[in-house]
Amino acid sequence: MTAFEKTAVLGGGVIGSSWTALFLAAGKDVCVFDIDDQAPAAVTRYIERAWPTLLELGLAQEGRYGNLSFAETIEAAVDQADFVQENLPERIDVKLEAFGKIEPHLKDTCIVASSASGLMVREMQAGWQDSSRFVLGHPFNPPHLIPLVEVIGNEQTAPEALDAAEMFYAEVGKVTIRLNKEVPGHVANRLQAALWREALHLVKEGVASVEDVDTAVWAGPGLRWGAMGPHMLFHLGAGEGGMAAFCARYAESFHRWWDDLGDPRLDENIGALLAAGLEDEAGGQSLEKLGAARDALILAHLKAVRGLRGESRSNAALASGRLEVRKGRAGKGGTFDLD
């Protein structure tokens, strides 16, 4: 049995619902809290929609899952929890108030992770008397489908809390990176922000259409990025000389490109330009249909690469057979019947 049998999910929106589905698939009992009375029904519907994907990825087994329940108070949700994933609105006042409420009710060994994308650990630590077991565990949406979690702490965070968080995320099938220092936006959002800034510049300057810029990514380097990161790809691209040879060979070219990169801002004009371009690119397809196509492509990619990454930390927990799963039962305030 693992050390993380009971989990709590605070916030039953899209992110919280996705986490809930993933935790249940890994055999974790999940207690969800949300102030919305409709949350139990909404969370349950989300799980039912996500379950086929979890089955295809091997993250769930037919007819076997953890127990789902819903709490009327945030304090009750965290009672006896081994791991808490907080997904409340991205407002510092809301999060600080919530942390103050739950802290007296937590087990001494409980890890609390926030999904916050825009807030920093040091800002959220103000809501704690003892923040040593509080970490930032930032996923990419939706968490049950996209493997990455960015794990962040600082000098007030107990090192073992970071280790424990990474172990928990590995148990539920995630791939983690640990940040050595805090920066706004963490790592992955900064990388995609940098790419999007130049994509906006190219459209704004008339270099290429919205659709052609998108095509340049998914049909070009995006395929490589789905396999490896930029440093390793350029290392391989230099041949026998590796990265040292690559830097020597292409320094002048990259410096020229970097010096010419744009610095656009998201104003009304660029918004209208992008909206018009995306209307053309979508070709009349609904957001629902486009989203389904996106998820199907991501799922196909994950299924293809999952077996090739058998030595990765995310798959090691699955391959070892350490995950214990139990059949779920109906939880308070909603039903969970996937048989």
MARBA-391357 format. One record per residue: x, z, y of N, C-alpha, C in turn; residue number from 1; residue in one letter. Coordinates in steps of 0.1 Angstrom, whole numbers, plus 2048, in hexadecimal, padded with zeros to 3 digits. Layout:
 n.xx n.zz n.yy ca.xx ca.zz ca.yy c.xx c.zz c.yy seq type
    X    Z    Y     X     Z     Y    X    Z    Y NUM    A
...
END
This chain:
 n.xx n.zz n.yy ca.xx ca.zz ca.yy c.xx c.zz c.yy seq type
  808  800  7F4   800   800   800  809  800  80C   1    M
  804  7F9  817   80C   7F9   823  809  805  82B   2    T
  811  807  836   80F   812   83F  804  80F  849   3    A
  7FF  803  849   7F5   7FE   853  7E8  7FA  84D   4    F
  7E1  804  848   7D4   801   841  7C9  800  84B   5    E
  7C8  808  855   7BD   809   85E  7C1  804  86C   6    K
  7BA  7FA  871   7BD   7F5   87E  7B1  7F6  887   7    T
  7B4  7F5  894   7AA   7F4   89E  7AC  7E9  8A7   8    A
  7A2  7E2  8AB   7A2   7D7   8B5  79A  7DA  8C1   9    V
  7A0  7DB  8CC   799   7DF   8D8  796  7D3  8E1  10    L
  78A  7CF  8E2   786   7C2   8E9  782  7B8  8DE  11    G
  776  7B4  8DF   770   7AB   8D4  76E  79D  8DA  12    G
  776  799  8E3   775   78B   8E8  77C  781  8DE  13    G
  780  776  8E3   786   76B   8DB  793  771  8D4  14    V
  79C  777  8DC   7A8   77C   8D7  7A6  787  8CD  15    I
  79E  791  8D1   79B   79C   8C8  794  798  8BB  16    G
  78B  78E  8BC   784   789   8B0  78E  782  8A6  17    S
  797  77B  8AC   7A1   774   8A4  7AA  77D  89D  18    S
  7AF  788  8A5   7B7   792   89E  7AF  799  893  19    W
  7A3  79C  895   79A   7A2   88B  79A  79A  87E  20    T
  797  78D  880   797   785   874  7A4  785  86C  21    A
  7AF  784  874   7BC   784   86D  7BF  792  866  22    L
  7BC  79D  86D   7BF   7AA   867  7B6  7AC  85A  23    F
  7AA  7A8  85B   7A1   7A9   84F  7A6  7A0  843  24    L
  7AB  794  847   7B0   78C   83C  7BD  792  835  25    A
  7C4  79A  83D   7D0   7A0   837  7CC  7AD  830  26    A
  7C0  7B1  82F   7BB   7BC   828  7BB  7C9  830  27    G
  7BC  7C8  83D   7BB   7D3   846  7AD  7D7  849  28    K
  7AA  7E4  849   79D   7E8   84F  79E  7E7  85E  29    D
  793  7E2  864   793   7DF   872  787  7E6  879  30    V
  789  7EE  883   77E   7F3   88B  77F  7ED  899  31    C
  775  7E7  89D   774   7DF   8AA  76C  7E7  8B4  32    V
  772  7E7  8C0   76A   7ED   8CC  769  7E3  8D7  33    F
  75D  7E1  8DC   75B   7D9   8E8  74E  7DF  8EF  34    D
  74E  7DE  8FC   743   7E4   904  737  7DB  902  35    I
  738  7CF  8FE   72D   7C6   8FD  725  7C9  8F0  36    D
  718  7CB  8F2   70F   7CE   8E6  70F  7C2  8DD  37    D
  711  7B6  8E2   711   7AA   8D9  71E  7A8  8D2  38    Q
  728  7B0  8D5   735   7AD   8CF  735  7AD  8BF  39    A
  72E  7B7  8B9   72F   7B6   8AA  72A  7A9  8A4  40    P
  71F  7A4  8AA   71A   797   8A5  724  78B  8A8  41    A
  72A  78C  8B4   733   781   8B8  740  782  8B0  42    A
  745  78E  8AE   751   78F   8A6  74F  78A  898  43    V
  744  78E  892   741   78A   884  740  77B  883  44    T
  739  774  88D   738   766   88C  746  75F  88D  45    R
  74E  765  896   75C   75F   897  763  760  88A  46    Y
  762  76C  883   769   76D   877  765  763  86D  47    I
  758  761  86C   752   757   862  757  749  865  48    E
  759  746  872   75E   739   876  76D  738  872  49    R
  774  743  874   783   742   872  787  743  863  50    A
  77E  749  85B   782   74B   84D  786  73F  845  51    W
  780  734  846   785   728   83F  793  724  843  52    P
  797  726  84F   7A5   723   853  7AE  72D  84D  53    T
  7AA  73A  84D   7B3   744   847  7B4  742  838  54    L
  7AA  73D  831   7AB   73A   823  7B5  72E  821  55    L
  7B3  724  829   7BC   718   828  7CB  71C  82A  56    E
  7CD  725  833   7DB   729   836  7E1  733  82B  57    L
  7D8  738  823   7DC   742   819  7DD  750  81E  58    G
  7D8  752  82A   7D8   75F   831  7CC  767  82C  59    L
  7C2  761  826   7B7   768   820  7B5  764  812  60    A
  7AE  76C  80B   7AA   769   7FD  79B  76A  7FC  61    Q
  795  760  7F5   786   75F   7F4  780  76C  7EE  62    E
  777  772  7F6   770   77E   7F1  778  78B  7F3  63    G
  784  78B  7F9   78C   797   7FA  790  798  809  64    R
  78E  7A4  80E   792   7A6   81C  791  7B5  81F  65    Y
  795  7B9  82B   794   7C7   82F  786  7CA  834  66    G
  784  7D6  838   776   7DB   83C  775  7DA  84B  67    N
  76A  7D5  850   767   7D3   85E  75D  7DD  862  68    L
  75F  7E4  86E   755   7ED   874  756  7EB  883  69    S
  74C  7F1  88A   74C   7F0   898  749  7FE  89E  70    F
  750  802  8A8   74F   80F   8AE  748  80F  8BB  71    A
  740  81A  8BE   739   81B   8CA  741  81F  8D6  72    E
  74D  826  8D3   756   82A   8DE  764  826  8DA  73    T
  76C  824  8E5   77A   820   8E3  782  82B  8DB  74    I
  77E  838  8DE   785   843   8D7  782  842  8C8  75    E
  776  840  8C4   772   83F   8B6  779  833  8AF  76    A
  77B  828  8B6   781   81D   8B0  78F  820  8AB  77    A
  797  828  8B3   7A5   82A   8AF  7A7  836  8A6  78    V
  79D  83D  8A3   79E   849   89B  7A4  845  88D  79    D
  7AF  84B  88A   7B6   849   87D  7BC  83B  87B  80    Q
  7BD  833  886   7C3   826   885  7D2  827  884  81    A
  7D7  81E  87C   7E6   81D   87B  7EC  813  885  82    D
  7E3  809  889   7E8   7FF   892  7DC  7FB  89B  83    F
  7DE  7FB  8A8   7D4   7F7   8B1  7D8  7EA  8B9  84    V
  7D0  7E0  8B9   7D2   7D4   8C1  7C9  7D4  8CD  85    Q
  7CE  7D5  8D9   7C5   7D6   8E5  7C4  7C8  8EB  86    E
  7B8  7C4  8EE   7B5   7B7   8F3  7AB  7B8  8FF  87    N
  7AC  7C2  907   7A2   7C4   911  7A5  7BB  91D  88    L
  79C  7B9  927   79F   7B0   932  7AC  7B2  938  89    P
  7B2  7A7  93D   7C0   7A8   943  7BF  7AE  951  90    E
  7BB  7BA  951   7BB   7C2   95E  7C2  7CF  95B  91    R
  7CC  7D2  964   7D4   7DE   961  7CB  7EB  962  92    I
  7C1  7EB  96B   7B9   7F7   96B  7B1  7FA  95F  93    D
  7AC  7EF  959   7A4   7F0   94D  7AD  7F5  941  94    V
  7B9  7EF  940   7C2   7F3   935  7C7  801  937  95    K
  7CA  805  943   7CF   813   945  7C4  81D  942  96    L
  7B8  81A  946   7AD   824   942  7AB  825  933  97    E
  7AC  819  92C   7AA   819   91E  7B5  821  917  98    A
  7C1  81F  91B   7CD   826   915  7CB  835  917  99    F
  7C7  83A  922   7C5   848   925  7BA  84E  91C 100    G
  7B0  846  919   7A5   84A   910  7A9  84B  901 101    K
  7B1  842  8FD   7B4   842   8EE  7C0  84A  8EB 102    I
  7C9  84D  8F4   7D5   854   8F0  7D3  861  8E9 103    E
  7CA  86A  8EE   7C8   876   8E7  7C2  875  8D9 104    P
  7BD  869  8D5   7B6   867   8C9  7BE  860  8BF 105    H
  7CB  85C  8C2   7D3   854   8B9  7DB  85D  8B0 106    L
  7DD  858  8A4   7E7   85E   89A  7F5  85E  8A0 107    K
  7FD  867  89D   80B   868   8A2  813  85B  89E 108    D
  80F  855  893   817   84A   88E  810  83C  892 109    T
  805  83C  899   7FE   830   89D  806  828  8A7 110    C
  806  81A  8A4   80C   811   8AE  801  80A  8B5 111    I
  802  80A  8C3   7F9   803   8CB  7FF  7F7  8D1 112    V
  7FA  7EB  8CF   7FF   7DF   8D4  7F5  7D8  8DE 113    A
  7FA  7D3  8E9   7F1   7CC   8F2  7F3  7BD  8F1 114    S
  7E8  7B6  8F2   7E9   7A7   8F1  7EC  7A1  8FF 115    S
  7EE  7A9  909   7EF   7A4   917  7F9  799  919 116    A
  7F5  78F  920   7FE   783   923  804  784  930 117    S
  7FD  78A  93A   802   78A   948  807  797  94D 118    G
  804  7A2  946   809   7AF   94A  815  7B2  942 119    L
  81D  7BC  947   82A   7C0   941  829  7CE  93C 120    M
  832  7D0  932   831   7DD   92B  833  7E9  935 121    V
  83C  7E8  93F   83E   7F3   948  832  7F6  951 122    R
  82A  7EB  953   81E   7ED   95B  814  7F5  953 123    E
  812  7F2  946   808   7F8   93E  80C  806  939 124    M
  819  809  939   81E   816   935  819  821  93E 125    Q
  815  81D  94A   80F   827   953  803  82E  94E 126    A
  7FC  828  944   7F0   82E   93F  7F2  838  934 127    G
  7FF  83A  930   802   843   925  80A  850  929 128    W
  807  85B  922   80F   866   924  81C  864  91C 129    Q
  81B  85E  910   826   85B   908  825  84D  903 130    D
  82D  844  909   82B   835   906  835  830  8FB 131    S
  83B  83A  8F4   846   836   8EB  841  82D  8DF 132    S
  834  82E  8DC   82E   826   8D1  825  81B  8D6 133    R
  826  818  8E2   81F   80D   8E8  828  801  8EA 134    F
  823  7F5  8E5   82B   7E9   8E6  822  7DE  8EB 135    V
  828  7D3  8F0   820   7C7   8F3  822  7BD  8E7 136    L
  816  7B9  8E1   816   7B0   8D6  80E  7A4  8DB 137    G
  814  79A  8E2   80D   78F   8E8  80C  783  8DE 138    H
  7FF  780  8DA   7FD   774   8D2  7FB  768  8D9 139    P
  7FA  75D  8D2   7F6   750   8D7  7E8  74D  8D2 140    F
  7DF  748  8DA   7D1   747   8D6  7CF  73A  8CE 141    N
  7C7  73B  8C2   7C2   747   8BD  7CC  74E  8B3 142    P
  7CC  75B  8B4   7D6   763   8AC  7D6  760  89D 143    P
  7CA  75D  897   7C9   75B   889  7CE  74E  885 144    H
  7D1  745  88E   7D6   737   88B  7E4  735  890 145    L
  7E7  739  89C   7F5   737   8A2  7FE  743  89D 146    I
  809  741  897   810   74C   891  817  755  89B 147    P
  81B  751  8A6   824   758   8AF  81E  765  8B5 148    L
  827  770  8B5   824   77C   8BC  831  780  8C3 149    V
  830  782  8D0   83C   787   8D8  83B  796  8D9 150    E
  845  79D  8D4   845   7AB   8D3  84F  7B1  8DE 151    V
  84A  7BA  8E6   852   7BE   8F2  850  7CD  8F4 152    I
  85B  7D3  8F7   85C   7E1   8FB  866  7E3  906 153    G
  86A  7EF  909   874   7F1   913  87B  7FF  90F 154    N
  882  804  919   88A   810   916  881  81C  912 155    E
  874  81C  916   86B   827   913  865  825  905 156    Q
  867  819  8FF   861   816   8F2  86A  81B  8E7 157    T
  864  822  8DD   86C   826   8D1  870  819  8C9 158    A
  87D  818  8C6   881   80C   8BE  87A  80A  8B1 159    P
  876  816  8AB   86F   815   89E  861  810  8A0 160    E
  85B  811  8AC   84E   80C   8AF  84E  7FD  8AF 161    A
  859  7F7  8B5   85B   7E8   8B5  85D  7E3  8A7 162    L
  865  7EA  89F   867   7E7   891  85A  7E7  889 163    D
  852  7F2  88C   845   7F3   884  83B  7E8  888 164    A
  83B  7E5  895   832   7DA   89A  835  7CD  893 165    A
  842  7CA  893   847   7BD   88C  843  7BD  87E 166    E
  845  7C9  877   841   7CA   869  832  7C7  867 167    M
  82A  7CD  86F   81C   7CC   86E  818  7BD  870 168    F
  81D  7B7  87A   81A   7A9   87D  81F  7A0  871 169    Y
  82A  7A3  86B   82F   79B   860  825  79C  854 170    A
  81F  7A9  852   816   7AB   848  809  7A2  849 171    E
  805  79F  855   7F9   798   857  7FC  789  859 172    V
  809  785  857   80C   777   857  811  771  864 173    G
  816  77A  86D   81A   775   87A  829  772  87A 174    K
  82E  76A  884   83C   768   887  83F  76F  894 175    V
  848  778  895   84B   780   8A1  858  77C  8A7 176    T
  859  77E  8B4   865   77E   8BC  865  78B  8C4 177    I
  871  790  8C6   873   79C   8CE  87A  799  8DB 178    R
  874  79D  8E6   87B   79B   8F3  884  7A7  8F6 179    L
  890  7A4  8FA   89A   7AE   8FE  898  7B4  90B 180    N
  890  7AD  914   88D   7B1   921  880  7AB  926 181    K
  879  7B2  92F   86C   7AD   933  86E  7A3  93F 182    E
  866  798  93E   865   78E   948  856  78A  949 183    V
  851  787  955   843   783   956  840  777  94E 184    P
  836  777  946   832   76C   93D  839  76C  930 185    G
  842  776  92D   849   777   921  851  76A  91E 186    H
  852  765  912   85A   75A   90F  852  74D  90D 187    V
  849  74D  904   842   740   901  83A  73B  90C 188    A
  833  744  914   82B   73F   91F  834  739  92A 189    N
  840  73F  92C   84A   73A   936  84F  72C  931 190    R
  851  72A  924   855   71D   920  84B  712  922 191    L
  83E  716  91E   834   70B   920  830  709  92F 192    Q
  832  714  937   830   712   945  83B  709  94B 193    A
  847  70A  947   852   701   94C  84F  6F2  948 194    A
  84A  6F0  93C   847   6E3   938  83B  6DD  940 195    L
  831  6E6  941   825   6E1   948  828  6DE  957 196    W
  831  6E6  95D   834   6E4   96B  83A  6D5  96D 197    R
  842  6D1  964   848   6C4   965  83D  6B9  961 198    E
  834  6BD  957   82A   6B3   954  821  6B1  960 199    A
  81D  6BC  967   815   6BA   973  81D  6B2  97E 200    L
  829  6B4  97F   831   6AC   989  831  69D  986 201    H
  833  69A  979   833   68C   975  825  685  978 202    L
  81A  68D  975   80D   687   978  80B  686  987 203    V
  80E  690  98F   80D   690   99D  814  685  9A4 204    K
  820  683  99F   829   678   9A5  826  66A  9A0 205    E
  81C  669  997   818   65C   992  821  656  988 206    G
  82A  65E  983   833   659   979  82C  654  96C 207    V
  822  65C  968   81A   659   95C  80D  65F  95D 208    A
  803  65A  955   7F6   660   955  7F5  66D  94E 209    S
  7EA  675  950   7E9   681   949  7EA  67F  93A 210    V
  7E3  675  935   7E3   672   926  7F0  66E  921 211    E
  7F8  666  929   805   662   924  80F  66D  925 212    D
  80E  676  92E   816   682   92E  813  68A  922 213    V
  806  68C  91F   803   694   913  808  68D  906 214    D
  807  680  906   80C   678   8FA  81B  679  8F9 215    T
  822  679  904   830   67B   904  835  688  8FD 216    A
  82C  692  8FE   82F   69F   8F8  82C  69F  8E9 217    V
  81F  69C  8E6   81B   69E   8D7  821  693  8CE 218    W
  824  687  8D4   829   67C   8CB  838  67C  8CC 219    A
  83E  684  8D4   84D   684   8D6  853  692  8D2 220    G
  859  699  8DC   85F   6A5   8D9  856  6B0  8D3 221    P
  849  6AF  8D6   840   6B9   8D0  841  6BA  8C1 222    G
  843  6AE  8BA   844   6AE   8AC  851  6B6  8A7 223    L
  85C  6B4  8AF   868   6BB   8AB  866  6CA  8AE 224    R
  860  6CE  8B9   85E   6DC   8BD  855  6E3  8B2 225    W
  84D  6DC  8AB   845   6E2   8A1  84D  6E6  895 226    G
  85A  6E1  894   863   6E4   889  86D  6EE  88D 227    A
  873  6EC  899   87E   6F5   89D  87E  6F6  8AC 228    M
  885  6FF  8B2   886   701   8C0  890  6F8  8C7 229    G
  890  6F8  8D4   899   6EE   8DB  8A8  6F0  8D9 230    P
  8AC  6FD  8D8   8BA   6FF   8D6  8BF  6F9  8C8 231    H
  8B8  6FC  8BE   8BC   6F7   8B0  8BA  6E8  8B0 232    M
  8B0  6E3  8B6   8AE   6D4   8B6  8BA  6CD  8BD 233    L
  8BE  6D2  8C8   8C9   6CC   8CF  8D6  6CE  8C7 234    F
  8D8  6D9  8C1   8E3   6DC   8B8  8E4  6D1  8AD 235    H
  8D9  6CF  8A7   8D8   6C5   89C  8DB  6B7  8A2 236    L
  8D5  6B4  8AE   8D6   6A7   8B4  8E4  6A3  8B8 237    G
  8ED  6AC  8B9   8FB   6A9   8BC  904  6A5  8B0 238    A
  8FE  6A6  8A4   906   6A3   898  910  6AE  895 239    G
  91C  6AA  890   926   6B3   88C  92A  6BD  897 240    E
  92A  6B8  8A3   92F   6C1   8AE  926  6CC  8B2 241    G
  91A  6CB  8AE   910   6D6   8B1  90D  6D8  8C0 242    G
  909  6E4  8C3   905   6E6   8D1  910  6E5  8DB 243    M
  91C  6E9  8D7   927   6E8   8E1  929  6D9  8E5 244    A
  928  6D0  8DB   92A   6C2   8DE  91E  6BD  8E6 245    A
  912  6C1  8E3   906   6BD   8EA  908  6C0  8F9 246    F
  90C  6CD  8FC   90D   6D1   90A  917  6C9  911 247    C
  922  6C6  90A   92D   6BE   911  928  6B0  913 248    A
  921  6AA  90A   91D   69C   90A  912  69A  914 249    R
  908  6A3  915   8FC   6A1   91D  8FB  6A9  929 250    Y
  905  6B1  92D   904   6B9   938  900  6B2  945 251    A
  907  6A7  948   904   69F   954  8F6  69A  954 252    E
  8F1  695  949   8E3   690   949  8D9  69B  94B 253    S
  8DB  6A7  944   8D1   6B2   946  8D2  6B7  955 254    F
  8DD  6B8  95A   8DE   6BD   968  8D7  6B4  971 255    H
  8D8  6A7  96F   8D1   69D   978  8C2  69F  976 256    R
  8BD  6A0  96A   8AF   6A2   968  8AA  6AF  96E 257    W
  8B1  6BA  96C   8AD   6C7   971  8AC  6C7  980 258    W
  8B6  6C0  986   8B6   6BF   995  8AA  6B7  99A 259    D
  8A4  6AF  992   899   6A6   996  88B  6AB  992 260    D
  88B  6B7  98B   87E   6BC   986  875  6C0  992 261    L
  868  6BF  990   85F   6C2   99B  85B  6D1  99C 262    G
  854  6D4  9A6   84F   6E2   9A8  841  6E2  9AE 263    D
  837  6DC  9A6   82A   6DB   9AB  822  6E9  9AB 264    P
  817  6E9  9B2   80E   6F5   9B2  800  6F1  9AD 265    R
  7F9  6FB  9A7   7EC   6F8   9A2  7E2  6F9  9AD 266    L
  7E1  6EF  9B5   7D8   6EF   9C0  7CB  6E6  9BD 267    D
  7C2  6E5  9C6   7B6   6DE   9C4  7B8  6CF  9C0 268    E
  7C2  6C9  9C7   7C5   6BB   9C5  7CA  6B8  9B7 269    N
  7D4  6C1  9B2   7D9   6BF   9A5  7CF  6C2  99A 270    I
  7C6  6CB  99D   7BB   6CE   994  7B2  6C2  992 271    G
  7AE  6BC  99D   7A6   6B0   99C  7AC  6A5  995 272    A
  7B9  6A3  998   7C1   698   991  7C2  69A  982 273    L
  7C4  6A6  97E   7C5   6A9   970  7B7  6A8  969 274    L
  7AD  6AD  970   79F   6AC   96A  79B  69D  968 275    A
  79E  695  971   79B   687   96F  7A3  680  964 276    A
  7B0  684  963   7B8   67F   958  7B4  683  94B 277    G
  7AF  690  94A   7AB   696   93D  79E  690  939 278    L
  795  68C  943   788   686   93F  78B  678  939 279    E
  795  671  93E   799   664   937  79E  667  92A 280    D
  7A7  671  928   7AE   673   91C  7A4  678  911 281    E
  79A  680  915   790   685   90B  787  67A  906 282    A
  785  670  90E   77D   664   90A  76F  668  906 283    G
  769  672  90D   75B   676   90B  759  680  900 284    G
  764  684  8F9   763   68E   8EF  760  69C  8F5 285    Q
  758  6A4  8EE   755   6B1   8F3  760  6BB  8F1 286    S
  760  6C6  8F9   76A   6D0   8F7  76A  6D6  8E9 287    L
  75F  6D7  8E3   75E   6DC   8D5  764  6D3  8CB 288    E
  762  6C6  8CD   768   6BC   8C4  777  6BB  8C6 289    K
  77C  6BC  8D3   78A   6BC   8D5  791  6C8  8D0 290    L
  78A  6D4  8D1   790   6E0   8CC  791  6E0  8BD 291    G
  787  6DA  8B7   787   6D9   8A8  792  6D0  8A3 292    A
  794  6C5  8AA   79F   6BC   8A7  7AD  6C3  8A9 293    A
  7AE  6CB  8B4   7BB   6D2   8B6  7BD  6DC  8AB 294    R
  7B3  6E4  8A7   7B5   6EE   89D  7B8  6E8  88F 295    D
  7B2  6DC  88C   7B4   6D5   880  7C3  6D1  87F 296    A
  7C8  6CB  88A   7D6   6C7   88A  7E0  6D2  889 297    L
  7DD  6DE  890   7E5   6E9   88E  7E5  6EF  880 298    I
  7D9  6EF  87A   7D8   6F4   86D  7E0  6EB  863 299    L
  7DF  6DE  865   7E6   6D5   85C  7F5  6D7  85D 300    A
  7FA  6D9  86A   808   6DC   86C  80C  6E9  865 301    H
  804  6F3  867   808   700   862  809  700  852 302    L
  7FF  6F9  84C   7FF   6F8   83E  80B  6F0  839 303    K
  810  6E6  841   81B   6DE   83D  828  6E6  83E 304    A
  82A  6EE  848   836   6F5   84B  837  702  844 305    V
  82B  708  840   82B   715   83B  834  717  82E 306    R
  833  70D  825   83B   70E   819  84A  70C  81C 307    G
  84D  704  827   85B   702   82A  862  70E  831 308    L
  85A  717  835   85F   723   83C  85E  72F  833 309    R
  85F  72E  826   85D   739   81D  866  745  81F 310    G
  871  743  826   87B   74E   829  878  754  836 311    E
  86E  74F  83E   86C   755   84B  865  763  849 312    S
  866  76B  854   861   779   853  852  779  851 313    R
  84B  76F  857   83D   76F   855  838  76D  847 314    S
  83F  764  840   83B   761   832  840  76B  828 315    N
  84B  772  82C   851   77B   822  847  786  81E 316    A
  83F  78B  827   836   795   823  82B  790  81A 317    A
  826  783  81D   81C   77D   814  822  77B  806 318    L
  82E  775  806   834   771   7F9  837  77D  7F0 319    A
  83A  789  7F6   83E   795   7EF  832  79B  7E7 320    S
  826  798  7EB   81B   79E   7E5  818  7AC  7E9 321    G
  81D  7B0  7F5   81B   7BD   7FA  80E  7BF  800 322    R
  807  7B5  803   7FA   7B6   80A  7EF  7BB  800 323    L
  7E9  7C6  804   7DE   7CB   7FC  7D1  7C7  802 324    E
  7C8  7C0  7FB   7BB   7BD   801  7AF  7C3  7FA 325    V
  7A5  7C6  801   799   7CC   7FA  78D  7C4  7FF 326    R
  782  7C5  7F7   776   7BF   7FB  770  7C6  807 327    K
  76B  7BE  811   765   7C4   81C  757  7C9  81A 328    G
  752  7D1  823   744   7D6   823  73E  7D4  831 329    R
  731  7D6  832   72B   7D4   83F  72F  7E0  848 330    A
  732  7DD  854   737   7E7   85E  72C  7EA  868 331    G
  72D  7F5  86E   723   7FA   878  721  7F0  883 332    K
  715  7EC  885   712   7E4   891  712  7D5  88D 333    G
  716  7D1  881   716   7C3   87E  718  7C1  86F 334    G
  718  7B5  86A   71A   7B2   85C  727  7AA  85B 335    T
  72C  7AB  84E   738   7A3   84B  737  79E  83D 336    F
  731  793  83B   72E   78F   82D  734  781  82B 337    D
  73F  780  825   745   772   823  746  76E  815 338    L
  73F  776  80C   73E   771   7FE  736  765  7FC 339    D
END
